[in-house]
Amino acid sequence: MGFIQIKVKGKKAEATEAPILVVAPHSSYFDAVVNIVAGIPSIVSRAENADVPLFGSFLRCVQPVLVCRNHTDSRKKTVEEIMKRATSKGKWPQYSFSFKLMIFPEGTCTNRSCLITFKSGAFIPGVPVQPVLIRYPNRQDTVTWTWQGHSASTLMFLTLCQLHTKVEVEFLPVYVPNDEERCDPFLYGNRVRSVMAIELDVPMTEHTFEDCRLMISAGELTLPMETGLVEFTKISKKLNLKWDNIRKQLDNFAAIASKSKGGKIGIEEFAEHLKLPISPALKEVFSLFDRNSDGTIDFREYVIGLVVLCSPANTEETVQFAFKVFDMDDDGYITEDELSNLLRSAFSAHDVDVSRLFKTIDVNNLGKISYETFREFALLHPEYAKLFTMHLELQRNKTLQTINEVDDLEKSNEGQSFIPDDSFNSSDKKED
């Protein structure tokens, strides 16, 4: 029961032709059968797998490259080791069954419905690679092991309940990179992924392993798991963001969106978060975050908005200027009355309650806010900087509009001559 039937397609290349095998899609621990079909090459695997009973012992026998996916130093050493082995021209490893290195470039398990972004490790050496496809053409899927669904033990039990489980392993022609691809591992990996996706007849997506981590984190924060699907690699490269920063922003987002439906921020939640009334200025800032204009802000829009819209506005100069504007009596402190008066004027609302906002800023409960306290709060909450600059811009535009209207009126009056009325003329005649 549960017997695995393996069907092999294509021709396996020699190590001299392609020292690296890139295998996809990665969806199960059953994918280890590829290692047997490929001649027991060394593999790149997460460090935790080496501690799994029995499987870990087998893994160590093939001299794996172990990587701790949560540590930057470990990743750097992994890349160095891949480079060393891939460019050894058959001189390494000395005690392995094969001179090849096998890598699952997706870096995590998926449900095989698409190919997620390939990590660059297999493509950094710039050597030819042989793509290898895995298929499970079974009526019942008892092998897929992802972030959601059955546990490993349950999948093993379900698989053993089947008469047999089919696995297809297909070796595609060796992919030889051109000069441009050798200089750009990301481009190289993406083109290899495209070839594999066409053969598998599945789409490609820009999501990565980090998106899966964000999905799990979103679930732990009682948000829909799809909240974490932000195409992490794409936006992190464009915006120069690190994992820790985005993970921290997910906590902030969850605190705002926790009361909303669907794990998104509406205008009401946005105003509640800022402890301010809904005003034209606040609506304008909200619309800048809401990139697809659906009336809500999802996590991806929230991250992009903070980095692209708010952070550039939240400069030291802006913070200093804002503090001076609020500090009406120029005594070096902002009182609750000063904050209230300005915000009431800014939002044209006489019933604005700024007590909660003032207490949030006044962390030391001094009854007044110093510049250092104001600065610390402003740097941690860049949304206020954008709101403040947006309000000033609106006021400036209103002023310019008024000036232009006055100028237009004056210009229209310049072409008109003064014509006395009849009463004025008759009076003049009488005097004459």
Secondary structure, DSSP 8 states (H G I E B T S, - for coil): --EEEEEEEE----TTT-SEEEEE----GGGGHHHHHTTS-EEEEEGGGGGSTTHHHHHHHT--EEE-TT-HHHHHHHHHHHHHHHTSTT---SSSS-S-EEE-TT-S---SSSB----STTTTT---EEEEEEE---SS------SSS--HHHHHHHHHTSSEEEEEEEE---B---HHHHH-HHHHHHHHHHHHHHHHT--B----HHHHHHHHHHHHTTS-GGGG-S-HHHHHHHHT--HHHHHHHHHHHHHHHTTSGGG-B-HHHHHHHHT----HHHHHHHHHH-TT-SS-B-HHHHHHIIIIIITTT--HHHHHHHHHHH-TT-SSEE-HHHHHHHHHHHHT-TT---HHHHHHH-TT--SSEEHHHHHHHHHH-HHHHHHHHHHHHHHHHHHHHHHHHHHHHHHHHHT------HHHHHHHHHH-
